[in-house]
Amino acid sequence: MYNKNAQKMDALHTFYHIILVISNVVHGLDWLIDDIPMQSTWSETRDGLGLLTNGLISKTFITTPDFACIDFYDNHTTFSSLQRSIEPEAVIMLDGIVYPIGGVLTNIPLAYLNRSAFAQNITRNENAFHLKSSLVTFDLTTPFPYTPRRGAPKNINWPPKGIHIEFNFTAPFWAPDFHKDLVVTVTYEMYDSVPGFSKWITVTALKPVPDIYVSFLSVEYLAVNMPWSPNGKGWLFVETDQPHGTNVVWGSDPASVSMPGSFEQTVNCTYETDHPVAVPIVNSLSSFKVHELVIASSDPERIALSKHRLFRLLAPHTQENPIFFHMTNQSSEAFRTVIDQMAEVGFEMLIYSFGSGFNIESEDEAYIKRMAADIRYANSKNIEVGGYDLIALTRRTAVDWMAIDPSTMQPSGNACFASDWYDFLLKRMMTFMDRTNLSMVETDGPYGGYPCASTNHSHHTDLGDSIYKQNTLQAQFYTTLRKRSIYINQPDYYFYSGGSRTGMGYNENQYSLPRWQDISVSRQGMYDDTYQRIPTAGWMFVPLVDYHGGGEAAAFEPLTEHIVEYEWALAQYLGAGVAACYRGYRLYDSLETKALVTKWVSFYKKYRDILISDIVHVRRADMQGIDSFMHVNPKLDYKGLAMVFNPTQTSIDMNLKLPLYYTGIPDKAMVREQEGQFIEYDLDRGYNIEVPVHLKPLGITWFLIQQSVD
């Protein structure tokens, strides 16, 4: 026994030497700027140790006396361990019996895991599912195929590059016979060049089994050292790929095992809600995916850019960025008139807006033929067409399709998305799209996380699986559309299932404010919200006609009369790379407004690649002076573009500091204002430059930045 443990410790020391070597490979490189010269790998030793690493992070596993992760290491910033105790890979419940998936038992205090001594202090957990086999591949899973279009970057890798590993577990010897017919698979996908990975669980029946109810109690349970938790510095980002019915719960160790004086944190990724979640298994069931990203920084800008890099990697379609118009009139005459205007100024997509009378669920033959003819007309001018529909939340359907409130056992006012309503809606929408060539949908009110206590709906059994099934089917709904390259506006977070955009974070009432207040509040909000999401994943509104209220003071019509405000709206949204819903019945009402729209659309298309890149925040708008944000992308020739606004009634002359670190420019930058001449600037030791800004009252300008070439 001594020799076996000694061999294991020798192997562990060897792995830590490998980790140190890996750390040296990436030392001095910044994954947000540089190309990381290492691919994701998996290696094993004869002594039952495995190392999963991509050079930026590493996870170390043991396979004896059972499978467990014993370390989660940051190779590229802090060069330290995140993990402070050994926990099961997951926890499930089958018919009321709780099973850990892997893991070992140890008497080492949870807050003080000493890996130099752990080999003498661990034993097999006989209550757990045990490791049976594993599979390694470099083919990563994706919910749908994807080829970049609609202005998305051409160099997108899909599927992402990395490594896919499956660990298969079988039930302990004492488990009921039917539980022994199940295999639990824990899957990891680690991504190249990003300090992150995904993890999920699948339960598979090897042969037909009677009703077995599965509860995923923990898809990930991780005990971390304090700096990585929200109570510390929040250096570890953890999310799930589903917007509803899942929880990322940060807390402390259970009182039964915690140590006095220890305040370390745990994170549990679970389905646990206000009622038990139990899903019957037929062939197989998969959990949500957990995304984990090692940020190792408290800087808000770096946190945002790190999250955005992972998001772009796993939801690349969100980088599509058509310039679209919200049409309030569905008549053929009005439609074709605005299509002609859109073609003249360069708009790319029309959406039949809410309130327009558009009906994607219609089976009226004459209506469908008229829509098909109008859409053909738009397509002939290279303009796509989409339309609005309210699909679940607050949607009234046949009473048998409504969600049942468990507290009253009465319809809740929302459609159940795991009833026959799902099949009805999907069939109607697909038929309409097939017959008309509609290529975009705006699905208001997608499934919002509510339960359903019905016991006679076609796609769920009862309350216990209603949230799981509704969320799964809403995701499947969007994935089905995305497989057809449908562009999807969805006021929710179904991005990892195929959704394209959601609201940028606005309050709808702001679009009923007087125009200048709307413009100002919206620019402030957009500045703040681009910390949370990439520019192309959010939309804003330009109420060309009255929106919810506000009347003439809020609406931009007549456009020539309000041409200054109109230009500000065009400049701040197109300059941010954020789509705006230009909602009305026309884009211009004079040659002057036509020239204005053409100017800013042409600007956007010329500099599209950098304008849809991430934003570094320069000066937040307070309406007392200059405000500015700057796009950065070290992979492009144009590595930065800063938009600058003067919302005041006075001229401003000042030097504006631009932070260029995330452009990847090391020492000298070439900068030009608008289409002027490039001027060379030396970066200071903080990677900043100062550019002179001269702006008249209500003036707007922009600066283009590239690296100086000797």
N, C-alpha and C positions, 0 to 999 in steps of 0.2 A: 504493500500500500504506500509506503514511504517513497519507494522508487518511482511508482506510477505518478504520484503527486509531484515529485521533483521533476520528472520529465515534462509534466504539464506546465510547471512554472518556467522551465527552460524554454518551452515553446512560446509561452506568453511573453517572456522577455524578448524572444526573437521577434514576435509581432510588434512589440513596442519599438524595437529598433527599426523595423520596417516603416512604422508610422513616422518616426523621426526622419528617416530618409525621405519619405514622401513629403513631409513638411518642408524639407530643404528644397525639394523640387519646385514647390509653389511659393516659396519665400520671396517676398518682394513683388509678387504679382497681385493684381487686384482683379478679381473675377468679374467685376462690373465694367472693367475697361480692357483687360488683357485677355488674350487667348491662353487658356490653361493647357499645358502640354501633357495631359494625362487623360486616359479614358477610365471609365468605371470598370472595376475588376472584382473578382471573387477568388480567393485562394484558401486552401485548406492544408492542415498538417495531419500527420498520422496520429497525433495526440489529441484529436478531437477539437481543434480550434479552427475557426473560420474568420476571414477578414474581408469585409465589404467596404470598398473605398473608391472615391473618385479623385483623390488627391487633396480635396478641400475638406472633406469630412470622412470619418471612418466609423464603422460599427464592428465590434468584435464579438463573436459568438462561441459558446462551447456546445458540444454535442453529447458529452458524457459528464455526469451520470444522466443528464437529459439536456434538451436543447434550451439555451437561454442566451440573451444578449448580456454581456458582462461589461461592455464599455461603448460609449458614444463619444467620439473624440473630435474636437475642432482642430483641424490641421493648419488652417490658413490665417487665423487672426489671434486667438488667445492661446493656441497650442495647449489646450487643457481639456479635461473630461467634463461632459455635461452630466453624466449619469452617476448617481450616488448609491444605488441599490439594485439588486437583481430581482426582476419581476417576471411574471408570465408574459408570453408574447401576446396573449389575448385572454379573455374570459367569456365563455358562453354559458347559456342555460338551456338544457334540453328537458322538456317536460318537468320543470321545477328543480332539476338537479344541476348544480353549478359545477362547471369543469374549467379549471385553468388549462390553457393551451401551452404546453411546455413549461419552462421555469424550473427552478430548483429551490430546495429549502436550505436556509442558512441561519446560523446564530450571530452573524456579523450585524452590528447595529446598522439600521437603514441609512443613517446620515453619515456613516463612516466606513464605507466600503473600502477595504484595504485589499487590493488585488494581489499583493505579495503573499497574503495569507489565506486567500479564499479557497484554494484547492483542498485544504485540510478541513474546511468548514461547510461543505455543501453535500447534500444528499438528494436522492431522487424523490420527487413528489408523486406518491402512488395515486393521488386523486386526480392527476392531470392527464390530458391527452398527451401521448408520447410521440416523438419524432420517428417517422417510418421511412421517409425518403425525401429527396430534394431534386430539383430540376433547375438548371441554369441556361439562360438563353440571352441573346442580345436583341431579340425582337420584342419591343415594348408594345403594350396594348394601347389601342385608341378606340374611342366610341364611334368614330366615323372617319372615312377618308377625307382628305382635304388637300386642295390645290389652291394656292394664293390667287385671289382675284379682287376686284373692286378696290384697287389701290393698295392692297396689303403688300408688305415687303416680299420680294421675289425669293429671298434666300431663306425662307422658313424651312426648318427641318421637321417633317411630320411623317411618321412618328418621331418623337424626340430621340436623341441618341443617348444610350446608357445601357444598363444591365437589368435583366428581369430574373428574379429568383423566387421559386416556389418551395416552401417547406411543408410537407404533408404529415399530418398527425392522426393517430388512431386512438380509440378509446382505451382506458385502463381495463385490466382483466376483470374487475368486479362490476363493470357497467352492464346495464340491461342489454339483452341480445340485440335489440333493434338499434341501440346506440352504437354497437360495434359494426353496424353496417354503414356508418357514416365516416367520411374523411374530412378533416378540417385542414384547409390549405391557407397558410399565411404567405402572402405575396409581398415582396419588396421590389420596387423599381427605383434605382438610383440613377440620377441624370448626370451626363457629362457636363463639366464646366459650370455647374450650379451646386452650391452646398446644400442640397436638399434631396428628398426622396418622397415617394408615395408608398403607402402600405394599406392593405385591405385583407379581408377574410372571406373565404368561400366555404360553405358546408355542402358536401356532395353525398348523395345516397348511392352506394355501389349497386344496390338492387332495390326494387320497390319496397317501401316501408309503410307501416300504418301511420296515422296522423302523429307526427312528431312536431312539436312547436319549439322553434328556435328563438332565443333572445340573445342578441349581441350585447353583452354587458360592458365589455371593453374591447374595442378594436385596437386601441393603443393605450397602455398604462405605463407612464414613464415617471420615475422619480428623479428629479433634476437638482443640481446644485443651485443655490439661490440666485446667482446673477442671471440665469437663463429663464427665470419665471417672471410673471408680471409683478409679483411682490418685490422682486429684485430689480434687475435692469431690463427685463423683457427681451433678452437676446435671442430667444428661440421663438419662431413664429409657427403656430400650429393651426390648421384649419381643416374642414372637411370639404368634399366636393359637392355637397348637397346643401341647399339653402334652408331646408325645413326638416324638423324631426330629428336632428342630430345636435349633439352638444359637445363642446370642448370645455371641460370643467377643470379649472385650476383650483386646487385645494391643498390641504395639509394631510400628512399621514394619518390614518385612522388612529383614534385614541388608544386602541388596544395594542398598537405596535409602536407608537411614537415614543421618542426619548425625551425626557426632561431637558430643556435647554436647546432642543433642536426645533427649528422653525422652517425647515426646508419644504419645498413645494412638490406636488405631484400634478400630472395632467392626465385626465381620463377622457378618452374620445368614445362616446357612447350614444346609444339611442334613448337613454333614459329620459322620460318626460314625466308628466303628472299622472300617467297611468302605465301599467306594464305593457311593454311592446313584445309580442310573441307572434311569430310568423310561421305558418305551417309549411313544411318542406315537401315538395313533390320530387323534383330531380336534384336541383341545387339552389342555393341562396347565396347571394353576395352582399357584403356590407357596403357602406359608403367607403370612399377612399380618404385616408388621412394624408395631408400634405405637411411635411415638416421642412423648415428652412432655417438654417443657422445664419443669423444676421450678425450677431456678436458686435452690435453697435447700438448706442443710444441716440445717435444723430438722426433727427426726423427725416432729413433728405435721404440718407443712406438706407434707412428702414423702408421708405417708400420705393426707392429705386430697386431694392432687393426684392420686395414683394412683386413689383411690376415685372421684373425679369422672369420670375417663376410663372406668373400669370400668362405672360406672352408665350412661354414655352408650352404650357398645358392647355391654353385656349387661344391658339394662333389666329383663328377666324375672327376674333374680336378686333384684329388690326385692319379689317376691311373698313373703308371709310367713305362710302358714297355721299355726295352732296345731295341732300334730299329736300323735297318740298311737301308740305302738308296741305292737301287740297280740300277745301270745305264745300265744294260743289261737284256732284257726280254727273252732272249733265254732260253729254257728249260735246256740245258746243263749248262749254266752259273748260272742259278737260283738254280739248285739242288746242284751244287758245293758249292755255298755260304751258302745254307741252311745247308749242312753238317758241314761247318765251324761254323756256328752260334750255332748249336746243341752242338758241341764240347766245345765251350767256354762259353755257357750259355746265348746268346742273345735270345730275346723273340718275336721279330716282324720284318718282312721285309716289306719295302715300295718300290714299283716300283716308282722310282724317275722321275722327269721331265726329258725329253730327253731320256728316256729309250724306248719309243715307246709304252708304255702301253696305252690301250684304254678301259676305263670302259664303254664307250657309245657304244661299238661295238655290232652288232647283228650277226657277222660272226660266223656260227655254229662251224667251225673247230677251230677258235681262242678261243671261249668260252670253248670248250671241253678240249683244251690244257691247258688253264688257270686252269680249274677245277682240272685236273689231277695233275698239279704242286702244286696247293694249298693243295690238299689232301696229297701230299708228305710232304709238310711243316708241316701241321697239325699233321701228324703221328709222327713228332719229337717235338710236342708241341710248334710250332712256328706259330703265326698268320701272315696273309698277308694282305697288303693294297696297295692302288695305288693312283696316282696323277690325278687330273683333274682341268682344268680351267673353272670356272662355271659362272661368271657374269662380273666382272670388266675386261675390255679390251677383253672380249670374243666376237668373231664374230659368229653370228648365222644367220638363215634366216632373211631377211630384215624385215619381219613383226613382228619379235620378238625383234628387237633392240630398245633401249631407244631413244626417240626423244628429242633432245636438245630444250628447250623452246625458246632460243634466236635465233636459226636458223631454227627451225622446221625440222631439218634434223637428221638422225641417229647420235648418239653421239660417237659411237665406243664401247659402252657397251651393253650387253644384258639387257633387261628389265625383272626383276625377278617377275613382276606381269603380264607377258604375257603368252602365251601358252608354252614358253620356260621352265617355271617352271615345268609344267606337263610332258613335254617331257623328261627333264633331270631326274626328280625324277623317272619316270617309267623305263627309261633305266638303271639307277644306281641300282634300286631295283631288276630288272630282273637279272642283272649281278651278284649281290650279292647272290640272291637266287640260282642261278645255279652254282656258283663257291665257295661259302662259304667265300668270301672276307669279312673281319671283321674290316677293317680300311679304312678310306679315308683321303686323303690330298687334300682339296678343295682350290686351289689357287684362288685369285680374287673373294671372296664372295661379295655380294652386298655391295657397298661402300658409299651409301648415296646420290647418284645422282637422280635428278628428271626425269620424263618422261612426255612429253606433249601429248602423243598419246591419242586419244579418242576412239580407237577400240581394246584395249587390253582386254583380258578376265577377268583379276582380278583387274583392277582399272578403274575408270571412266574417269579421266582427270589428269591434273597437280596437282590439289588440294589434291588428295588422293594418288598420286603415291608414294611418299616417305613412307607414313604410310603403304601402302599395300605391297610394296617391302620389307620393313624391317620386317613386320609381316610374310611374306611368307618365307623369308630367315631364320628367327627364327624357323618357323614351319618345314622347311626343315631339320634343324639340330635336332629338337626335334623328328622328325620321325625316323631319323637315331639312335639317342640315345635310343629310345624305343627298338631298336633291339640290344642294347649294342655295337653299332659301335663306335670305337675310332676315334676321329675327330681332325686332324690337320687343323687349319684354321687361316690364317694370319690376324686376326681381333679379336674382343672382344665379340663374340657370346657365351660367357661362360655360361650365365644364361639360354640359350636355348639348351645347350648340347655340345658346343664346348669343346675340351679337352685341346689343347695347341695353343699358337701363338708363333711367334718369341720372343725371350727374350729381344729384343730391339736393336739388332745389326744393323750395316750398312753392307749390303751384300758385299761391296767392301773390307771389312777387311779380308775376306776369300781368297782374291787374293793377300794379302800381303805376304812377305816372312814368313816362318813358325813361327819363334820365335816372330816376330812382331804380327802376327795373334794371337798366344797363349797369348801374353802379353796384347794386346788390348782387346781380348775377356774376359780374366779374370777380367780386370778392369771393362768392361761393365757389366759383369755378377754380379759383386759385387754391382754396382750401381743399376742394374735393379731388384735385389731381394729386394730392398726397395719397388718396385712397385708391384711385383707379387710373388706368392709362387713359389718355385723351380720347382714343377711339372707342372706348367702352361706355361712354356716357353721352347723353344728349341734353341740350337746353332748348328753350323756346324763344322765338321771336313772334309776338302776337301781332301780325300784320293787320288782322281784324280782331275785334273784341274776343277775349279768351273766356274767363269766368266772370269778368266784370271790369270796371274801370273806365269803360266807355272811350270817348275821344281822347281823354288824357293819357290812356294806356296804349291804344292801338297806334300802329305806325302808318296806317292809311289816313289821308292820302300821302303816298310815299314822297313825292316831290316836296311837299310842304314840310316834311320831317326828314329831309335828306341827311342832315348832320347826324341825327340819332341813328338813322338807318346805316350810315357808314360805320359808326361805332359798333353796332351790333355785328355787322359783317366782319369787321376787322378783329374784334375780340374773340369771336367764335372760330372763324377760319384761322386766325393767328394762333389760337390755342390748339388747333387740330381737333376741336370738339364740335361735333355736328350740332346744328340747331334745327329745330323744327320751324321752318318759315311757314307759318300757318295763315292761309288766306286764299285768295283766288287769282293773284297775279304777283309777279316778281318785280315789275317796273311799270311806271305809268307815264314815263317821258323818256326822251333820249338821254337826259341827264342821269336819271336813276338807272337806266339800262347800262350806261357807261360805268357807273359806280359798281354795280353788281359784277359786270364783266371784269373790272379791274381787280377786285378781291378774289373772285373765283380763279382768274388767271394766276394771281400770286400764289394761291393755295396749290394749284396744280403744278406750277413750276417748282415749288419747294416742298412738295408733298412728303417726300421721304423724311425730311428733318422735322416737318410740322407735325407728323404723327408719332414722332419719337417722344421719349419721356421729358417731363418738365422739371427743371430746377427752379426753385422759387427765389426770386430776387428781391422784390419790394411789394408787399401786399397793399392793395388799394385802400387808402383812408380818405380820399378825395381832397387831401390837403397838399398834395404834391405829386411827383412822378410815381407811377407804379409800373412793375415789370415782371415778366416771367420769361424763362429761356428754355428752349428745347435743346437737348444734348444727345449726341450719338457718336461714340468714338469709332464706329465701324463705317461711317460715311465720309465722303470727301468734304461736304459741308458739315462740320462737327457741332455747330451751334447756331441757333437763330433766336435772338432776343426781341420780344415785342415790348414797346415802351409807350405809355399813355400819359397824357397830361389832361386830367379831368377838370382842371381849375379854369378860372376866368382870367388868369394872368399868364404872361410868357414866363418860361422857366429855362434858365441856363445853369447847368451843373455837370459835374463828373459823376457818372454812374458806375459803381463797382459791379463787375460781372464775374461770378465764380466759375472758373473754367476747368476745375479738376476733372469732372465727369465727362468732359469732351475728350479726354485722353491726350490733350496737347501738353507736352512736357515743358516747353520753355518760351516759344515765340508763336504768336498768333497773328494771322492776317484778318483784319476786320474792315468791313465796308458798311456804310449806312445806305440802306435800300440798294439802288443800282449804281451807286457811286464808285469811287476808286478804293482799292484795298490799301489799308495802312497797317504797318507792322507794329505790334505791341510786345513788350517783354512781360512775361508773367512774373508776379512777385513770388515770394517763398510760400505763400498760401495758394498759389495757382490762380490769382486774381489779376484782372486788368481794370483800368478805369477808362471809360470812353466819354467824350464830351457829348452832352445832349442839349440841343437848343430846340425847344418846342413852343410854338405859339399857343394861345388859349384853345383848349379842346383839340390839341394836336396829337397825332399818332405817328410813330416811326418804328423802324425795325433795323436790326443789325445782323449781318451774316458773318459767320466766323469759320475760318478754316486754318489748318496748320501751315505755318511758314515753311517753305521748302528752300533750303540753302542752294 
